[in-house]
Amino acid sequence: MFLVRHLDALSADYYEDTPVGRIIYPLQDPIEEIAYFGSDLVPSILRALLTTLFALTAMVLLNPLLTLTIFPLIPAFILTREYFRHKLVIVFDQVQQRQKTWADFLHEHFSAVLPIQLLGRETRQERRAFCLLGEIAHSQQRLFRTGAYFSVYTSLFIVMAMAVAVGFGGWSVFVGRLSVGKLVVFYTLVTYLFEPLSAVTEIYTRIQRVFANVRQVQTVLSYRPALDNRAGSVQLPESQWHLEIRGLTFQYAKQRGRLRVPSLRIQAGEQVALVGENGAGKSTLAKLIVRIYDVGSGSICIAGEDVRNVTLKSLRRTVCYLARDPVLFQGTLSSNLRFVTPSASDAELENALQRAGLSVLLASLKDGLRQSVGPQGCQLSGGQRQRLAIARAMLQGPKILILDEATSCLDPVSEQLVLRNLRNYLPESTLIVVSHRLSTVLAFPRILVLAEGQIVEDSCPEHLARHSDFFANWFPSPHSGV
């Protein structure tokens, strides 16, 4: 539970750089191994330790001199164990790295089975799976060999200790320093001493496996969210939802382009469209507003508060961001709609679906709101998934709603209907839409044109159509012959 909570708190940079298979791997095998450490391994270690201490104490009390003859083997045993410990750590880490790569492959493959089939690349994927499994098998064989060598050397020390006990003890009996009875008892104690040590290979190997998994979990826990609530973070006020940007600059770590917005103000309830060529910075600006990333310099203020000084929970409750590919969950229509608003009634759900243009779909479903949508909404079309996400956003009732190509799968008529219903359903909310469609853009009274990370135009569509060369080139007239 703690690990899941920690992963939930990590920022977008972690999830953009880490494959999903590698993210979920520490939640599977490592957790099971660590649980085994507490349930089975710890009692085995305690039992072996107590047995060894009891046998060693009895041997010292019975015949200290004979016990001392075995002591030189203990440092040699410890050095051997340390040598194999280092090798086992390396091998276990290698095994886990290859298992994580295999988990990445499985998640990627089964998330894209249909495209793989359409591209006819099944054989390529099978070869890749064979190679990855071969690497795992090779590392497992190396682990087995290392453990086998460790077992051989451990057994060798045990045999030597027993040989010393029998040899020196027999000589002591022969010269009259030790009775046969005491030798038999001493030999029995040696057996008790090395009996738990005979299983040390398995225990020690399992310990190294547990520690390797602990290191995996510690690695995940060492990550810190790039975005977090600052000390003294505040809640957004209940009114005056205007948006203001001052001196904003932002640049991705691995890209050269930079977003620069010296000044921008969007009034509460205003409807704004963001347009521009690919890579101009439209989606980046939208993500900065909802604080998926933090600005490099400058500020983004909502209701006069810098978003970095606002609690993330308050900000995300106020600002809703919908991307092109909506996130749906395995379950029913109602469970997806109630994901943010659990207390919504069935009537409210049906109203939201109707305003999102899904009333025909709802009427055609045998189970209605209880109809399953499949994993990630796979039983719905692209447009239906987008409409369902928009209906969920309506129920959330955000003060600022950002649609980043979130209606791209809808036909122009359906898109205009959904946008009109959004305005009627959320009349006081600010609506910001990122789009490449002329029909979408012309429906907004204010258009921001971005080029190379800067806002180059800010006006109404009529003015831009007459005076903006960039706007005319980007959205040519239907009578221009283009």
Secondary structure, DSSP 4 states (H G I P E B T S, - for coil): -HHHHHHHH--HHHHHHS-HHHHHGGGSHHHHHHHHIIIIIHHHHHHHHHHHHHHHHHHHHH-HHHHHTTTTHHHHHHHHHHHHHHHHHHHHHHHHHHHHHHHHHHHHHHHSHHHHHHHT-HHHHHHHHHHHHHHHHHHHHHHHHHHHHHHHHHHHHHHHHHHHHHHHHHHHHHTTSS-HHHHHHHHHHHHHHHHHHHTHHHHHHHHHHHHHHHHHHHHHHH---SS-PPTT-BPPPSS---EEEEEEEE--TT----EEEEEEEE-TT-EEEEEESTTSSHHHHHHHHTTSS--SEEEEEETTEEGGGB-HHHHHHHEEEE-SS----SSBHHHHHTTT-TT--HHHHHHHHHHTT-HHHHHH-SSGGG-B--GGGTTS-HHHHHHHHHHHHHHH--SEEEEESTTTTS-HHHHHHHHHHHHHHSTTSEEEEE---HHHHTTSSEEEEEETTEEEEEE-HHHHHHH-HHHHHHS--TTS--
